[in-house]
Each structure stands twice: as structure tokens, then as C-alpha cells.
């Protein structure tokens, strides 16, 4: 399945959350997401612009915890959106999964945390991400560019910078002094 998204930079998380609530957006998640990327010796996945990750979703009250694994293929830019093949599923025990990966010869290449709020509105998915020591941004995912444009307009974010960069690319460009691969919440 293809992931079609853009990032909106420089947002005020509280204001955007309030705007989404006023529009009737359905809250999907609020809490901490702990992310680990795995790779084989020689960084085979990273060199091919793919990733394999495990996310631990630690929910605030009212939302559910989960452990999610994901494969993402190389990024393409289509109609001004970042498009990647994405295959996701959940696992019951993140520690056991991680142990299996290590036994198979994988190692951790990224280990970071962020605060995330997720919403759904009119077929678009909104993720408001806050990493330690970096400005917040939002990802908007929809079935096509028109859906993304409608979502941007509905939330009133037309004047903000849009990006098709991956999080790694975004940090390398805007905040190169921050070690994105090892950002941890206190």
C-alpha cells in the first residue's frame, strides 16, 4: 500500500489540535512513540533507501498502546507529495520481536522518541510530532494530492512551509546539530 503525505513545518501543536477538534476531527492517539529502525550488516536497507522499524506506542489515558512493525520502500515525489510503499502490522510482544531481529543478524540504526497526537478528518490522517530539542511539525496523509490540499486548507495551514522530506532528511537540513538517530525523551 502506498503512503502519500507531506509535512507541514513550524506548526503550533496546541493551535492545530484546537482547530482539528473544532472541525470535528476524530482523535486516534496521544502519547509517546518510541521508534527503532533495524538494518543488516553493511546498512543494506538504509543504502537502498528502505527502512524496517518497530514502534512502541505508549498511549495517554483514553487511547491504546500497541507495538507496530513497518517496512517502507524508497521515497518517490509524485504530485508534490512523498510517496512510499508501506507495509504495517502489529506484534504482541515488542521485546520478543526485537530479540528475534538481533538473532537474525539485524542491529538498531535509529532509536528515538517523540510525542505524537493523531487525528482523522474527512479521509485525511494528521500526525502532530514533537521531538526533543526540535520544532514541531505535522504529517498529513491522504489518498491523493487533492485530499492533502483539502486537509491543508481545512486546517488553515496554506501559509506554512510544506516538505516531502523524510524525518531524517528534514533534521539533516534544518537541525544538523541534532542527532536524530538517538533523540530520547527524558
Secondary structure, 3 states (H helix, E strand, C coil): CEEEEEEEECCCHHHHHHHHHHCCCEEEEEEEEEEEEEECCCCHHHHCCCEEEEEEEEECCCCCCEEEEEEECCCEEECCEEEEEEEEEECCCHHHHHHHHHHCCCEEEEEEEEEEEEEEECCEEEEEEECCCCCCEEEEECCCHHHHHHHHHHHCCCCCCEECCCHHHHHHHHCCCCCHHHCCCC
